[in-house]
Amino acid sequence: SAAARRAIARVEQVTFGGDVPWSGNRFFEGETEHCINGQIAASGAYFGVNVRPLIERLLAGQLSDGGWNCDSDSEHGSFNTTICVLEALLEYEMSFGGEAAITMARQAGEGYLLERHLFCRKSTGDTIFVDRHDKRGSFAAPAFFQLAFPPWWHYNILRALDYFSRSAKTHDERLHGALAHLKSKRRTDGRWNQDILHRGTMPVDLGEYPGEAGRWNTLQAMRVLSRFGKSPA
């Protein structure tokens, strides 16, 4: 729409500030962390912005296990960063068309998550209870089962399932465990909770708080189950 184009034109003029190496960069030029650049590239691609330079940087940052990590010293991917980059690559392909290099990178990133069944350690197959990046989660409430909107850079099974439902990967058996957990989290009134609020500033107050029904989580969960051909009932 014309209103959306005007808004994007304003965002394109926004620059990063502060005493950081990327100070002065325009918004869609991004910064240094793949998780942030993934979110920027995904939003830009959705609105038709040329984010190709960011996509190239994301492709160059892929690790040998197929994932991505904001920790430049790490040799292993992280769930959080990988989902941010995957969303960006998929959005770019949907907006500008597929390319072999992007598709191959995206499929390798999908493999990183699928090998871990979306919430497990690859080495043992055990559920990951605590996210070592932000220390959230516990035995009673595993980190990646905690649903949140907006998720910012944080990973959860609903976000991952939404990605796989959009990328037409709904028949992989390694998604079944995450789907079962998502369905088990449905409240008796048919909705899903806002389990946690991540730190971040929204331009408007969504009026959703931990322990209460979350409209956005409910919408996304119902959309996911519909795409997977599973009734939310």
N, C-alpha and C positions, 0 to 999 in steps of 0.2 A: 504494500500500500504506500501511498505518498507519505503518510505520517511516519511509517516505519523507515522509509528512505531518509526522511529529514532527521529522524532520531539517530540513525546510523552515521549520517554525515557529521553530526555533532560529536558522536563517540570517536570517530576517526581523528578528530582534532585534539582529543584528550591526550596528555602526556604524563608519563610517570615522573614523580618528584622524589625528593628525599636524597639522602647521601648513599646512593646505591649505584652500581655500575651501569644500570639501565635507565638511570635518571635522564629524562629528555626524550626517551623513546616514545613514539606514538603508541596508543593503546594496542592496535593490531600488529605492532612490531614485536610485542611481547617482552619477556625478560629472560631469565636464565633457567628457571626451574621448569621441567617438562610438565609437571602437574598443572601449573598455572598456564603455561603456553598451550596445553591441550584444551583447557577451558576457553581460552581466548580464541583459539583457532576454530573450535567447534561452533561458538556463537557467531564468529565472523563468517564462516562458510555457510551457516544456515541462512544468513541474510545476504549472501552473494558477494561478500567482501573478498578481495584477493589476498588470501593468507598463505599463498604458496611458499614464501620464504620461511614461515613458521613450520609448515608441513615438512619442508626439507630438513630443518633442524631437528624435528621430532624423529624423522626417519634415521638421521645420523646418530641419534642417541639410543637406538634400540640395543639391548644387551643380548648376549649369546643365548640366554634362556628364553628369549622371545619377549620379555617384559621390558619395562622402563622403570627408572628410579630417579627421584629428585636428588638423592645422595650421589654426587658425582664420584665418590670414592667406592661405591658399591659395585660389585660384579654381578649382583642378582637383582631381578626386578622386584617391584612391590605391587601389591594389589591396588593401592590408592593411585599411584602414578599411572599404572597400566590402563586402568579404566578411563582415566582422563584422556589419555592419548588415543585409545581405541575410539572413543566417541568423536574425537576430532577427525581421525582418518575416515571413519564411516560418513560423517557429515560432509566432509570434503568430496568424497566419491559420489554421494547422493546429489550434491549440488553441481559438481563440475565434471562428473563422469569418472569411471574407473580407470586405473592405470596399474600395470603389472607390478611395479615396485611397491606401490601403496597397498595393493591387495595382498601381496605376499607378506608385507610387514604386518598388516592387520591380522592375517590368518595366523601368523606366528604368535602375535599377542593374544589372540583368542586361545591358542594352544596353551599358553602360559596359565590362563585361568582355568581352562577345562581340565588340564592335567591335575589341578588342585581341587576339582569339583566345586569351584567357586568359593570355598570356605575352609579348605583343609591344607595341611602341610603335605607337600609332595613326598617328603622323605618317609613319613609314617602313616599318612592318611588320616591323622587325627584332626579334629576340629580345632581351628585357631580361636582361642578364647580371648586373648589380649592382643590388640594391635600395637606392636612395639613402636610405631611412629607417633602415636598420640596417647598411648597408655590407656585407652578406653577398653572396656569389656571385662568380663569375668566368666567364671564357670557357669553361673546362673544366667548370664546374659552375654553370650559371645559377641565380640565386637562387630562382626560382619552381619549379624542378624538384627542389629539395631537400626531401625529405619529412621531416616531424617530427611526433611525438606526445608531449605535447600541442602544438598549434601556437600556443597563446596568441593573440596578436593578429596573428600573422604569416600571410601568404598563401602558398599553394602550389597547384599544379595539382590535386593530389588533393583538397584541401579544396574547391576550386571545382567540380570534377567531381562531388563528393559532393553539393554544393548543387544543381547543375543536375539531377542524377539524382532528387533528392527533389522538385524543382519541376516535374517532367514536361517538361523541355526537352531530351530526349535526341536529338531528330532534327535539331538545328541543325548544319549542316555546319561552322560555325566552332569546334565542339568537337573536331573530328576530329584536329587536330594535337596537342592536349593528350592526347587518348586514346592516340594513337600513342606519345607520349613516356612515358606511364604504363606501357603494355605493354612498352616497351623496357627499363624499369627493373626488370623482374621477374628475379629470380635464377634460376639453373639448377635450384635446389631448389624453385622455385615460389613463393618468398616475396619480399617487398620489404624493403629496408633501412630502418633508422633512419638517415637521412643526416646529421642535425644535431640537436643539443639546444639549444633556446632557453632563455634565462634565465627562471627561474621556480621557485617552490617548490611541490612536490606533497606532499600529506599522506602518501603512501606512495611508496617507491622502485619504479618499474616494472621496473627491472633491464634496461633497454634502452639501448644506447649507440651512438654513431655508428660506422658501418661494419659493424654487426651486423644480423641479421634483426630486423625489428620486427613484433611480433604485431599491434599496433593498426593500423599502416600496411597490413599484409597483409590484415587483416580488412576495412578500409575499401576497399582497392583491389579486392578480390574482389567486394565488395558493389556498387561502382560499375560494374564490368564486367558484372556480372549484370543490373543495372538497364538498362544500355545494350544488353543483348542480345548481348554479346560474351563468348565463352568465355574464361576466364583461361588456358586451356591454350595 
